[in-house]
Amino acid sequence: MEIAGKRILVTGATRGIGRALAERLAGMGARLALVARSEGPLRELAAALGAQAFIADLSNGAAVEGLIDRIEADGGGLDVLINNAAISNVDYVLNQTADAIEALFRTNLLTPIHLCQQVIPRMLARGGGAIVNLGSIAGVMPPPGLVHYGASKAALAQYSAGLRIDLRGLPIVVTLVQIGSTATDMDDATQRYAPYVRLRGKRSVDDVRIPLARVVDGIVDAVRHGRRTVVLPGALRPLAGLVEIPRRVMEFVFRNVDVRP
């Protein structure tokens, strides 16, 4: 898929990977719809990139309901949905409140699912599209302090795999991105968490993190070429591949079965 002229929705667009992606895609000629809850920063970024801003708290189910309707009514149909928004709440498991846990799962898992459910029928009616779900290596290897974050990302990975099976033969590309520590504000909190400080020892934070530009390169390449997975750093691809094997087996089992009612 060529990026120029395509309408692309990026959630969590004001910081980290979302912001870097928005800047790269705008530079490639995409027509961007940007979603975040921080109105001031979002409107400022949208103005700078010639994009549209849609304010929404993605941890609030009511704000997510009908969001795709609102976006497509103001600018046309979406070609690509990038479910990037996430929260990590890094902390010891027993320090996390029920409200914080629920907000995390709504933002990281339920909102991407609801947005997919909203956008897929519209994409199919227009002839196709692409969905990118931002997962994490934490969904493969559960690290300390990120119990709920890792669980939400593991579930998102499983959802993405199941989505491919249900949509087999239809013109929707589903890409799962699984990345390790990346140079973002969200990862700064992780790197300050005591177990990671101890593990890192004398190494600097930059020694253990993926450059943001490298992650953006991988995602953009996946959209352009219809890739189903992005795993960074590359050294972790075999581990991510082990988790992927049962999913591929299920695709093989149902390869000649019509999975639609």
FIZA-597999 format. One record per residue (C-alpha): residue in one letter; x, y, z. Coordinates in steps of 0.5 Angstrom, whole numbers, plus 500, padded with zeros to 3 digits. Each point is the difference from the previous one (the first is absolute). Layout:
// residues N
+--------+-----+-----+-----+
| residu |   X |   Y |   Z |
+--------+-----+-----+-----+
|      a |   X |   Y |   Z |
...
+--------+-----+-----+-----+
// end
This chain:
// residues 261
+--------+-----+-----+-----+
| residu |   X |   Y |   Z |
+--------+-----+-----+-----+
|      m | 500 | 500 | 500 |
|      e | 503 | 507 | 498 |
|      i | 499 | 505 | 506 |
|      a | 499 | 506 | 496 |
|      g | 493 | 502 | 500 |
|      k | 498 | 495 | 505 |
|      r | 495 | 501 | 506 |
|      i | 504 | 498 | 506 |
|      l | 497 | 500 | 507 |
|      v | 506 | 500 | 505 |
|      t | 497 | 499 | 508 |
|      g | 505 | 503 | 505 |
|      a | 503 | 505 | 495 |
|      t | 503 | 505 | 505 |
|      r | 505 | 496 | 503 |
|      g | 506 | 495 | 499 |
|      i | 498 | 495 | 494 |
|      g | 494 | 503 | 498 |
|      r | 503 | 507 | 499 |
|      a | 506 | 498 | 496 |
|      l | 495 | 495 | 496 |
|      a | 496 | 506 | 499 |
|      e | 506 | 505 | 498 |
|      r | 502 | 494 | 495 |
|      l | 494 | 499 | 497 |
|      a | 498 | 507 | 499 |
|      g | 507 | 501 | 496 |
|      m | 498 | 494 | 496 |
|      g | 493 | 504 | 497 |
|      a | 495 | 496 | 505 |
|      r | 494 | 503 | 502 |
|      l | 500 | 500 | 507 |
|      a | 495 | 499 | 505 |
|      l | 503 | 500 | 507 |
|      v | 497 | 498 | 507 |
|      a | 502 | 502 | 507 |
|      r | 497 | 502 | 506 |
|      s | 504 | 507 | 501 |
|      e | 497 | 505 | 496 |
|      g | 505 | 505 | 500 |
|      p | 506 | 496 | 498 |
|      l | 496 | 496 | 495 |
|      r | 497 | 506 | 497 |
|      e | 507 | 503 | 499 |
|      l | 503 | 494 | 497 |
|      a | 494 | 500 | 495 |
|      a | 501 | 507 | 498 |
|      a | 507 | 499 | 499 |
|      l | 499 | 493 | 496 |
|      g | 494 | 503 | 496 |
|      a | 496 | 494 | 503 |
|      q | 493 | 500 | 504 |
|      a | 500 | 499 | 507 |
|      f | 495 | 496 | 504 |
|      i | 500 | 500 | 508 |
|      a | 498 | 494 | 503 |
|      d | 502 | 497 | 507 |
|      l | 501 | 492 | 497 |
|      s | 499 | 498 | 507 |
|      n | 493 | 502 | 500 |
|      g | 495 | 495 | 496 |
|      a | 495 | 506 | 499 |
|      a | 505 | 504 | 497 |
|      v | 502 | 494 | 495 |
|      e | 493 | 498 | 498 |
|      g | 499 | 503 | 493 |
|      l | 507 | 503 | 500 |
|      i | 501 | 497 | 493 |
|      d | 493 | 503 | 498 |
|      r | 503 | 507 | 502 |
|      i | 506 | 500 | 497 |
|      e | 498 | 497 | 493 |
|      a | 494 | 505 | 500 |
|      d | 505 | 506 | 500 |
|      g | 505 | 498 | 495 |
|      g | 498 | 494 | 496 |
|      g | 502 | 492 | 501 |
|      l | 506 | 497 | 503 |
|      d | 505 | 496 | 497 |
|      v | 504 | 498 | 506 |
|      l | 499 | 500 | 507 |
|      i | 506 | 500 | 505 |
|      n | 498 | 498 | 507 |
|      n | 506 | 503 | 503 |
|      a | 497 | 503 | 507 |
|      a | 502 | 496 | 506 |
|      i | 502 | 501 | 507 |
|      s | 505 | 496 | 504 |
|      n | 499 | 502 | 508 |
|      v | 506 | 497 | 502 |
|      d | 500 | 498 | 507 |
|      y | 500 | 494 | 505 |
|      v | 494 | 496 | 498 |
|      l | 497 | 501 | 507 |
|      n | 501 | 508 | 500 |
|      q | 495 | 500 | 494 |
|      t | 493 | 502 | 501 |
|      a | 494 | 497 | 497 |
|      d | 498 | 507 | 496 |
|      a | 507 | 500 | 497 |
|      i | 500 | 493 | 498 |
|      e | 493 | 501 | 497 |
|      a | 502 | 506 | 496 |
|      l | 507 | 497 | 498 |
|      f | 496 | 494 | 497 |
|      r | 495 | 504 | 497 |
|      t | 505 | 505 | 496 |
|      n | 505 | 494 | 498 |
|      l | 495 | 495 | 498 |
|      l | 492 | 501 | 500 |
|      t | 501 | 507 | 496 |
|      p | 504 | 497 | 495 |
|      i | 495 | 494 | 499 |
|      h | 494 | 505 | 500 |
|      l | 504 | 504 | 495 |
|      c | 501 | 494 | 495 |
|      q | 493 | 498 | 501 |
|      q | 498 | 507 | 498 |
|      v | 504 | 501 | 494 |
|      i | 501 | 493 | 497 |
|      p | 493 | 500 | 497 |
|      r | 501 | 507 | 497 |
|      m | 507 | 498 | 497 |
|      l | 497 | 494 | 497 |
|      a | 494 | 504 | 497 |
|      r | 506 | 504 | 497 |
|      g | 504 | 494 | 497 |
|      g | 505 | 499 | 506 |
|      g | 505 | 503 | 505 |
|      a | 505 | 499 | 505 |
|      i | 500 | 500 | 507 |
|      v | 506 | 500 | 505 |
|      n | 500 | 498 | 507 |
|      l | 506 | 502 | 504 |
|      g | 502 | 495 | 505 |
|      s | 506 | 498 | 504 |
|      i | 505 | 495 | 501 |
|      a | 497 | 501 | 507 |
|      g | 494 | 496 | 498 |
|      v | 505 | 494 | 498 |
|      m | 505 | 501 | 506 |
|      p | 496 | 503 | 506 |
|      p | 505 | 504 | 504 |
|      p | 500 | 503 | 507 |
|      g | 495 | 506 | 501 |
|      l | 497 | 499 | 494 |
|      v | 495 | 494 | 502 |
|      h | 494 | 503 | 497 |
|      y | 503 | 504 | 494 |
|      g | 503 | 493 | 498 |
|      a | 493 | 497 | 501 |
|      s | 497 | 505 | 496 |
|      k | 505 | 500 | 494 |
|      a | 500 | 492 | 500 |
|      a | 492 | 500 | 499 |
|      l | 501 | 505 | 495 |
|      a | 505 | 496 | 496 |
|      q | 495 | 494 | 501 |
|      y | 494 | 504 | 497 |
|      s | 504 | 503 | 494 |
|      a | 502 | 492 | 498 |
|      g | 492 | 498 | 501 |
|      l | 498 | 506 | 496 |
|      r | 505 | 498 | 494 |
|      i | 496 | 493 | 500 |
|      d | 493 | 503 | 500 |
|      l | 502 | 505 | 495 |
|      r | 504 | 495 | 496 |
|      g | 499 | 501 | 492 |
|      l | 497 | 507 | 501 |
|      p | 504 | 507 | 498 |
|      i | 502 | 502 | 508 |
|      v | 508 | 499 | 502 |
|      v | 501 | 499 | 507 |
|      t | 507 | 502 | 503 |
|      l | 502 | 498 | 507 |
|      v | 506 | 505 | 502 |
|      q | 504 | 497 | 506 |
|      i | 505 | 504 | 503 |
|      g | 505 | 500 | 506 |
|      s | 502 | 506 | 504 |
|      t | 500 | 506 | 495 |
|      a | 502 | 507 | 501 |
|      t | 494 | 504 | 502 |
|      d | 497 | 503 | 506 |
|      m | 496 | 494 | 502 |
|      d | 506 | 496 | 500 |
|      d | 504 | 505 | 505 |
|      a | 495 | 498 | 505 |
|      t | 502 | 493 | 499 |
|      q | 507 | 501 | 500 |
|      r | 500 | 504 | 507 |
|      y | 496 | 494 | 503 |
|      a | 505 | 497 | 505 |
|      p | 501 | 493 | 497 |
|      y | 502 | 503 | 493 |
|      v | 505 | 504 | 504 |
|      r | 503 | 494 | 503 |
|      l | 500 | 496 | 494 |
|      r | 503 | 505 | 495 |
|      g | 506 | 501 | 505 |
|      k | 505 | 505 | 497 |
|      r | 497 | 500 | 493 |
|      s | 496 | 506 | 498 |
|      v | 493 | 501 | 498 |
|      d | 502 | 501 | 493 |
|      d | 503 | 493 | 500 |
|      v | 494 | 496 | 501 |
|      r | 495 | 504 | 496 |
|      i | 498 | 500 | 493 |
|      p | 501 | 507 | 497 |
|      l | 493 | 502 | 498 |
|      a | 501 | 502 | 493 |
|      r | 502 | 492 | 499 |
|      v | 493 | 498 | 503 |
|      v | 496 | 505 | 495 |
|      d | 504 | 498 | 494 |
|      g | 498 | 493 | 502 |
|      i | 493 | 502 | 500 |
|      v | 500 | 504 | 494 |
|      d | 503 | 494 | 496 |
|      a | 495 | 495 | 503 |
|      v | 494 | 505 | 497 |
|      r | 503 | 501 | 494 |
|      h | 502 | 493 | 498 |
|      g | 494 | 496 | 504 |
|      r | 504 | 497 | 505 |
|      r | 496 | 496 | 505 |
|      t | 506 | 501 | 506 |
|      v | 505 | 504 | 502 |
|      v | 505 | 498 | 506 |
|      l | 505 | 505 | 503 |
|      p | 506 | 499 | 502 |
|      g | 501 | 494 | 495 |
|      a | 504 | 496 | 505 |
|      l | 493 | 498 | 503 |
|      r | 496 | 498 | 493 |
|      p | 502 | 493 | 502 |
|      l | 496 | 500 | 507 |
|      a | 494 | 504 | 497 |
|      g | 500 | 495 | 494 |
|      l | 499 | 494 | 506 |
|      v | 494 | 504 | 502 |
|      e | 498 | 501 | 493 |
|      i | 500 | 492 | 498 |
|      p | 494 | 498 | 503 |
|      r | 496 | 506 | 497 |
|      r | 503 | 498 | 493 |
|      v | 498 | 492 | 501 |
|      m | 493 | 503 | 501 |
|      e | 500 | 504 | 494 |
|      f | 502 | 493 | 496 |
|      v | 495 | 496 | 504 |
|      f | 494 | 504 | 497 |
|      r | 504 | 502 | 493 |
|      n | 494 | 496 | 496 |
|      v | 494 | 502 | 505 |
|      d | 496 | 506 | 499 |
|      v | 500 | 503 | 507 |
|      r | 494 | 505 | 498 |
|      p | 493 | 498 | 502 |
+--------+-----+-----+-----+
// end
